[in-house]
Amino acid sequence: MADIRLLHESELNLVLELCNQNMEYDSLTETLLREKLYDDPDFDNELTLIYLENNKPVGFMNGVIRNIRGGKTGFIKLMVVDKTWRRKGIARKMYQALEKKFKRQNVSKVRVYDVPFNYLMPGIDPRYTAALSFVESLGFKRFGDTANMIVSLSGQDFNTEAQEKKLVKENIIISRAGYDDAEDMLTFIDENFALWRPEVENMYNSIPVSLHIARYNGIIKAFSGHNGNNFGTGWFGPMGTHPDLRGKGIGSILLKRCLQDIKDWGLELSVIPWVGPIRFYSHYVNAVVDRVFWRYEKNL
Ligand SMILES: CC(C)(COP(=O)(O)OP(=O)(O)OC[C@H]1O[C@@H](n2cnc3c(N)ncnc32)[C@H](O)[C@@H]1OP(=O)(O)O)[C@@H](O)C(=O)NCCC(=O)NCCS
């Protein structure tokens, strides 16, 4: 007998198994799955659906609603159906249930996976061809693509001491952010890069704080961070430099400081997600394009 209902937290391991056995290009841990669901500030269990056949979970879909740029956007953040239960309308039924809830909450458009500041991947990896066909059959339109780059950390020197010394002469001081900087930092983020606040807040949970900053005459003007999303995976970013200070090499120093942190943690690779300025990362740290993602949207 089939049944769609809300997920119970005690079933998380079953969902983890479902994802890991049926998403061949990804591998999740329980920590990562918890982060994608319960650590999302907009997590809503009403949008977290499980599909059972004879009491066995064979489908899962999680949605989230973000109030961004003056409107409500709904997202499919995760979806999976057991390989042996595909093409039976299971994902479609879960999506239709989600869409009804989105409409009730006045969501104006829906996107797939590219959920700002807490996402597993910034769009559909087109190798998941069934997922492309699925969303297109529901009326989603592809509006762009993006990529994750990777950096091999071994054999690269990320020392930035000499460049930092030169900047001191211009009253630009680069350092790791401390807890004392948190208030200034969050003000800078709110004024310049408001959407990134949750990721930056998460960086204060790493030890040491996984955030580096540049101050000009004492005022924060640039930052870069890591481990703000997909914890423990070497996830770089975001980073940003105030327009006043661009073109002085500050971004490259901040980037390298983060990569050195990730290397010191013992990781061999860093992921630079949802890029962005490919030439910048390729030039300074030999980053290469790794996974490509297609982005989809549907107006409700
Ligand atoms: C994408 C996915 C969730 C679809 O689940 P599903 O239950 O098989 O989908 P449905 O049966 O509800 O399909 C609804 C419609 O989508 C389209 N569709 C789904 N899979 C398709 C496929 N393999 N080829 C062509 N069209 C497909 C069809 O139009 C289908 O309707 P139809 O069967 O009446 O023609 C499933 O393939 C899956 O779990 N894939 C792996 C997870 C994944 O890709 N995640 C994305 C990571 S980036």
Ligand as a Chemical Component Dictionary entry (heavy atoms), coordinates in Angstrom:
data_LIG
# 
_chem_comp.id                   LIG 
_chem_comp.type                 NON-POLYMER 
_chem_comp.pdbx_formal_charge   0 
_chem_comp.three_letter_code    LIG 
# 
loop_
_chem_comp_atom.comp_id 
_chem_comp_atom.atom_id 
_chem_comp_atom.alt_atom_id 
_chem_comp_atom.type_symbol 
_chem_comp_atom.charge 
_chem_comp_atom.model_Cartn_x 
_chem_comp_atom.model_Cartn_y 
_chem_comp_atom.model_Cartn_z 
_chem_comp_atom.pdbx_ordinal 
LIG C1  C1  C 0 14.521 12.128 -10.776 1  
LIG C2  C2  C 0 13.740 11.071 -9.998  2  
LIG C3  C3  C 0 13.505 11.583 -8.576  3  
LIG C4  C4  C 0 12.409 10.814 -10.720 4  
LIG O1  O1  O 0 11.647 9.891  -9.926  5  
LIG P1  P1  P 0 10.441 9.009  -10.535 6  
LIG O2  O2  O 0 9.582  8.615  -9.406  7  
LIG O3  O3  O 0 11.004 7.935  -11.381 8  
LIG O4  O4  O 0 9.679  10.073 -11.447 9  
LIG P2  P2  P 0 8.152  9.968  -11.949 10 
LIG O5  O5  O 0 7.806  8.539  -12.194 11 
LIG O6  O6  O 0 7.284  10.711 -11.028 12 
LIG O7  O7  O 0 8.263  10.730 -13.354 13 
LIG C5  C5  C 0 7.372  11.750 -13.738 14 
LIG C6  C6  C 0 7.698  12.157 -15.160 15 
LIG O8  O8  O 0 9.045  12.637 -15.250 16 
LIG C7  C7  C 0 9.625  12.222 -16.508 17 
LIG N1  N1  N 0 10.714 11.271 -16.262 18 
LIG C8  C8  C 0 11.133 10.780 -15.055 19 
LIG N2  N2  N 0 12.186 9.937  -15.236 20 
LIG C9  C9  C 0 12.440 9.913  -16.561 21 
LIG C10 C10 C 0 13.386 9.227  -17.358 22 
LIG N3  N3  N 0 14.303 8.400  -16.815 23 
LIG N4  N4  N 0 13.384 9.436  -18.688 24 
LIG C11 C11 C 0 12.466 10.244 -19.274 25 
LIG N5  N5  N 0 11.517 10.919 -18.547 26 
LIG C12 C12 C 0 11.506 10.745 -17.225 27 
LIG C13 C13 C 0 8.505  11.532 -17.284 28 
LIG O9  O9  O 0 7.810  12.516 -18.032 29 
LIG C14 C14 C 0 7.634  11.014 -16.148 30 
LIG O10 O10 O 0 6.297  10.797 -16.512 31 
LIG P3  P3  P 0 5.890  9.466  -17.386 32 
LIG O11 O11 O 0 6.566  8.312  -16.685 33 
LIG O12 O12 O 0 4.402  9.448  -17.255 34 
LIG O13 O13 O 0 6.390  9.687  -18.749 35 
LIG C15 C15 C 0 14.533 9.744  -9.968  36 
LIG O14 O14 O 0 14.952 9.416  -11.288 37 
LIG C16 C16 C 0 15.750 9.758  -9.103  38 
LIG O15 O15 O 0 15.659 9.472  -7.896  39 
LIG N6  N6  N 0 16.954 10.059 -9.647  40 
LIG C17 C17 C 0 18.174 10.075 -8.828  41 
LIG C18 C18 C 0 18.183 11.237 -7.921  42 
LIG C19 C19 C 0 18.555 12.463 -8.658  43 
LIG O16 O16 O 0 18.711 12.497 -9.839  44 
LIG N7  N7  N 0 18.735 13.505 -7.927  45 
LIG C20 C20 C 0 19.192 14.678 -8.542  46 
LIG C21 C21 C 0 20.585 14.908 -8.149  47 
LIG S1  S1  S 0 21.284 16.275 -9.067  48 
# 
loop_
_chem_comp_bond.comp_id 
_chem_comp_bond.atom_id_1 
_chem_comp_bond.atom_id_2 
_chem_comp_bond.value_order 
_chem_comp_bond.pdbx_ordinal 
LIG C1  C2  SING 1  
LIG C2  C3  SING 2  
LIG C2  C4  SING 3  
LIG C2  C15 SING 4  
LIG C4  O1  SING 5  
LIG O1  P1  SING 6  
LIG P1  O2  DOUB 7  
LIG P1  O3  SING 8  
LIG P1  O4  SING 9  
LIG O4  P2  SING 10 
LIG P2  O5  DOUB 11 
LIG P2  O6  SING 12 
LIG P2  O7  SING 13 
LIG O7  C5  SING 14 
LIG C5  C6  SING 15 
LIG C6  O8  SING 16 
LIG C6  C14 SING 17 
LIG O8  C7  SING 18 
LIG C7  N1  SING 19 
LIG C7  C13 SING 20 
LIG N1  C8  SING 21 
LIG N1  C12 SING 22 
LIG C8  N2  DOUB 23 
LIG N2  C9  SING 24 
LIG C9  C10 SING 25 
LIG C9  C12 DOUB 26 
LIG C10 N3  SING 27 
LIG C10 N4  DOUB 28 
LIG N4  C11 SING 29 
LIG C11 N5  DOUB 30 
LIG N5  C12 SING 31 
LIG C13 O9  SING 32 
LIG C13 C14 SING 33 
LIG C14 O10 SING 34 
LIG O10 P3  SING 35 
LIG P3  O11 DOUB 36 
LIG P3  O12 SING 37 
LIG P3  O13 SING 38 
LIG C15 O14 SING 39 
LIG C15 C16 SING 40 
LIG C16 O15 DOUB 41 
LIG C16 N6  SING 42 
LIG N6  C17 SING 43 
LIG C17 C18 SING 44 
LIG C18 C19 SING 45 
LIG C19 O16 DOUB 46 
LIG C19 N7  SING 47 
LIG N7  C20 SING 48 
LIG C20 C21 SING 49 
LIG C21 S1  SING 50 
# 
